[in-house]
Amino acid sequence: VIRYSHDTQITVSQFRDLLIRSTLAERRPVGDEAALKGMLQHANVLVTAWDGPQLIGVARGLTDFAYCCYLSDLAVDKTYQRQGIGRELMETVRGQLQPACKIILLAAPAATEYYSKIGFTAHPSAWVK
Ligand SMILES: CC(C)(COP(=O)(O)OP(=O)(O)OC[C@H]1O[C@@H](n2cnc3c(N)ncnc32)[C@H](O)[C@@H]1OP(=O)(O)O)[C@@H](O)C(=O)NCCC(=O)NCCS
């Protein structure tokens, strides 16, 4: 049985290891210890999924809880993908936010079809610098 938490801290090495196991590592600064540390330290939403002691999924975001939430990372261990864990992580994030709060994210190329399946709409004027 998979357990979800919204208040469990994780270490840099647990985070890095999960990013690698999810295949998201090539798009995240896994070789930069200070960056990973900052990502964990300053996130104010961190939802984790666990199979026993093993971290198998994470959703990490930055939010004011009322108006917007930037969902920076959603990652599920490859061997646990397509079992509803990503969907449940997002539901748990949603539960941390006030109802009108918008979740905003950039999809990785492998996940462009994913977010429409879990209720997101593509925004035609997102900008990145
Ligand atoms: C993308 C990811 C987070 C999805 O998590 P998951 O636990 O595998 O997804 P779920 O089981 O919750 O899937 C929900 C639905 O989306 C579908 N789906 C899952 N991954 C998908 C993908 N990459 N593309 C299209 N559809 C996908 C599932 O089949 C399921 O459909 P269903 O409800 O019709 O059965 C996970 O596969 C992952 O970590 N991928 C690698 C890293 C990545 O790309 N992260 C996103 C960064 S923006």
The ligand as a MOL file (V3000), in Angstrom:
LIG
                    3D

  0  0  0     0  0            999 V3000
M  V30 BEGIN CTAB
M  V30 COUNTS 48 50 0 0 0
M  V30 BEGIN ATOM
M  V30 1 C 4.5590 12.0090 -15.6990 0
M  V30 2 C 4.4210 11.2620 -14.3780 0
M  V30 3 C 4.6360 12.2150 -13.2250 0
M  V30 4 C 3.0170 10.6420 -14.3120 0
M  V30 5 O 2.8560 9.9380 -13.0960 0
M  V30 6 P 2.1670 8.5050 -13.0760 0
M  V30 7 O 1.9950 8.0780 -11.6730 0
M  V30 8 O 2.9360 7.6180 -13.9770 0
M  V30 9 O 0.7500 8.8270 -13.7600 0
M  V30 10 P -0.7130 8.3290 -13.3390 0
M  V30 11 O -0.6670 6.8640 -13.1100 0
M  V30 12 O -1.2480 9.2080 -12.2710 0
M  V30 13 O -1.4680 8.6270 -14.7180 0
M  V30 14 C -2.7420 9.2270 -14.8400 0
M  V30 15 C -3.1830 9.0530 -16.2700 0
M  V30 16 O -2.2440 9.6250 -17.1870 0
M  V30 17 C -1.6950 8.6200 -18.0550 0
M  V30 18 N -0.2740 8.8850 -18.2190 0
M  V30 19 C 0.7110 8.6370 -17.3330 0
M  V30 20 N 1.9060 9.0990 -17.8000 0
M  V30 21 C 1.6540 9.6350 -19.0050 0
M  V30 22 C 2.4810 10.2550 -19.9890 0
M  V30 23 N 3.8020 10.4300 -19.8100 0
M  V30 24 N 1.8890 10.6910 -21.1320 0
M  V30 25 C 0.5590 10.5300 -21.3260 0
M  V30 26 N -0.2870 9.9570 -20.4170 0
M  V30 27 C 0.2710 9.5030 -19.2910 0
M  V30 28 C -1.9620 7.3220 -17.3620 0
M  V30 29 O -2.0370 6.2550 -18.2800 0
M  V30 30 C -3.2810 7.5950 -16.6830 0
M  V30 31 O -4.3510 7.5130 -17.6090 0
M  V30 32 P -5.7280 6.7900 -17.2240 0
M  V30 33 O -6.3180 7.6110 -16.0940 0
M  V30 34 O -6.4900 6.8640 -18.4900 0
M  V30 35 O -5.3630 5.4180 -16.8060 0
M  V30 36 C 5.4420 10.1090 -14.2520 0
M  V30 37 O 5.2190 9.1800 -15.2750 0
M  V30 38 C 6.8840 10.5460 -14.3160 0
M  V30 39 O 7.4880 10.7840 -13.2740 0
M  V30 40 N 7.4850 10.6380 -15.5280 0
M  V30 41 C 8.8600 11.0200 -15.7030 0
M  V30 42 C 9.1480 12.4170 -15.2210 0
M  V30 43 C 8.2770 13.4550 -15.8620 0
M  V30 44 O 8.1750 13.5370 -17.0820 0
M  V30 45 N 7.6500 14.2730 -15.0170 0
M  V30 46 C 6.8360 15.3680 -15.4320 0
M  V30 47 C 7.6420 16.5940 -15.4080 0
M  V30 48 S 6.7190 17.9950 -15.8980 0
M  V30 END ATOM
M  V30 BEGIN BOND
M  V30 1 1 1 2
M  V30 2 1 2 3
M  V30 3 1 2 4
M  V30 4 1 2 36
M  V30 5 1 4 5
M  V30 6 1 5 6
M  V30 7 2 6 7
M  V30 8 1 6 8
M  V30 9 1 6 9
M  V30 10 1 9 10
M  V30 11 2 10 11
M  V30 12 1 10 12
M  V30 13 1 10 13
M  V30 14 1 13 14
M  V30 15 1 14 15
M  V30 16 1 15 16
M  V30 17 1 15 30
M  V30 18 1 16 17
M  V30 19 1 17 18
M  V30 20 1 17 28
M  V30 21 1 18 19
M  V30 22 1 18 27
M  V30 23 2 19 20
M  V30 24 1 20 21
M  V30 25 1 21 22
M  V30 26 2 21 27
M  V30 27 1 22 23
M  V30 28 2 22 24
M  V30 29 1 24 25
M  V30 30 2 25 26
M  V30 31 1 26 27
M  V30 32 1 28 29
M  V30 33 1 28 30
M  V30 34 1 30 31
M  V30 35 1 31 32
M  V30 36 2 32 33
M  V30 37 1 32 34
M  V30 38 1 32 35
M  V30 39 1 36 37
M  V30 40 1 36 38
M  V30 41 2 38 39
M  V30 42 1 38 40
M  V30 43 1 40 41
M  V30 44 1 41 42
M  V30 45 1 42 43
M  V30 46 2 43 44
M  V30 47 1 43 45
M  V30 48 1 45 46
M  V30 49 1 46 47
M  V30 50 1 47 48
M  V30 END BOND
M  V30 END CTAB
M  END
